Amino acid sequence: MIFSMMEPEEVDELIQRFDDYIERRYHEKIKLDNRVITSYGTVRQYKAVARWILWDFYIDLSIPITREQVIKVIQKLRRMGYSYSTCLEVYAMFRNLFEAMGWEWDLSIYHLGIEPDIREAPYLTVEEMKTVLTQAFTSSRWNLRDKAILALVSLGIRPHDVANLYIRNISIEGDRVIIKYTPCKHGVPGTIRILRGIKAKVLMDWIEYLRQRFRKNVNYQLVDVREDVGLPDDVPLFPFRAVGRFGKGLFKGYPRKIPKPISRPVVWEVVRKICRAYLPPIPKRRLEKYFSEVGERYRGRFITPYNPYGFRRGIVTERLNPERKELLMDPWKLKKLMGWRTLQTVLRYDKFSARDVAEEELEKDFYRSIDEAGGEGNNEGQQA
């Protein structure tokens, strides 16, 4: 195949072909690698990335573009200081461009030769999470719904997923509550999280509240309900306006009218309020220069950990910390726990080289098992 270097006039043609394809993917829900584009914001982002890359790097590209050129461009961006996520956006743009032009694509993100960034956003420590959970669960200041939301957030479940859980995702087995769902952002279908102890009790109390409201306002004889939870599968776990004076009419009109679930901002606001109630005040932006101790933690855009992602980041980061012997978890197991598809996602949080530690432990176990097997064999031989 003959490759000719790209000319400026060919860039416009490529961009036009790309725009037409990406618009068609969005409007016709065309799948690429089993994914569809659900937001027009994604379309605009793809278009912006295509214009940036094709105009700034066209002298490094040919017609058709080769996989080596894609790798070269992305590695160049990384050396220039662009983030790992930006490089992945460029990778995704090239994937769509190849599809639009009908070129063969055989490139994986593992071929790019770039390492993910370490997540530096602040997180809640184990001690802070315990303080918030202990205080909130034993306080009458928060209603059952808020406590149940906090219990799920404390597992590291994203606020979008918490808001969109339904009774069909919940099952109760003895003193455990089992949640089976598909995490957003292309998580692994059928991810399972299990609540035990006080967290399970909090969620059971909330489900009991919903069951009482349902029994009071709906004719049970006309509706099929799950035996373990006493509610139908199509009911949201957190219906909109389910507490307070609005909660008295909850489920009226069911099944003709099914309550809508709460929104993601509700989850954020609940967790933020509870964290602020039991954790030290957040330093003011204008006072940042006076804080030496917390300067490292609240640097940058002054992001704070007093939100659902403070719990999520804390759970992952603390479980990768070798100093937390009681919490330490192999990255491969943590990937499954959080419902992530790739190990790369876990390693973004790996501030402590947990992968290396885990591999060393696996290697020790492997050779230890060989030694033990060899020792048993030698003893048997001597006895014989």
Secondary structure, DSSP 8 states (H G I E B T S, - for coil): ---EE--HHHHHHHHHHHHHHHHHHHHHT--BTTB----HHHHHHHHHHHHHHHHHHGGG-EES--HHHHHHHHHHHHHTT--HHHHHHHHHHHHHHHHHHT------GGGS--------S----HHHHHHHHHHHHT-TTS-HHHHHHHHHHTTT--HHHHHT-BGGGEEEETTEEEEEE--TTT--TTEEEEE-HHHHHHHHHHHHHHHHHHHHHS-GGGS---TTTSS-TTSBSSBTT-SGGGGGGTTTTTTTS---B--HHHHHHHHHHHHHHHS-----GGGGGG-SSSTTTT-TTT--S-SHHHHHHHHHHHHT-TT-TTT---HHHHHHHHT-S-HHHHHTT-SS-HHHHHHHHHHHHHHHHHHHHHHHHHHHHHH-
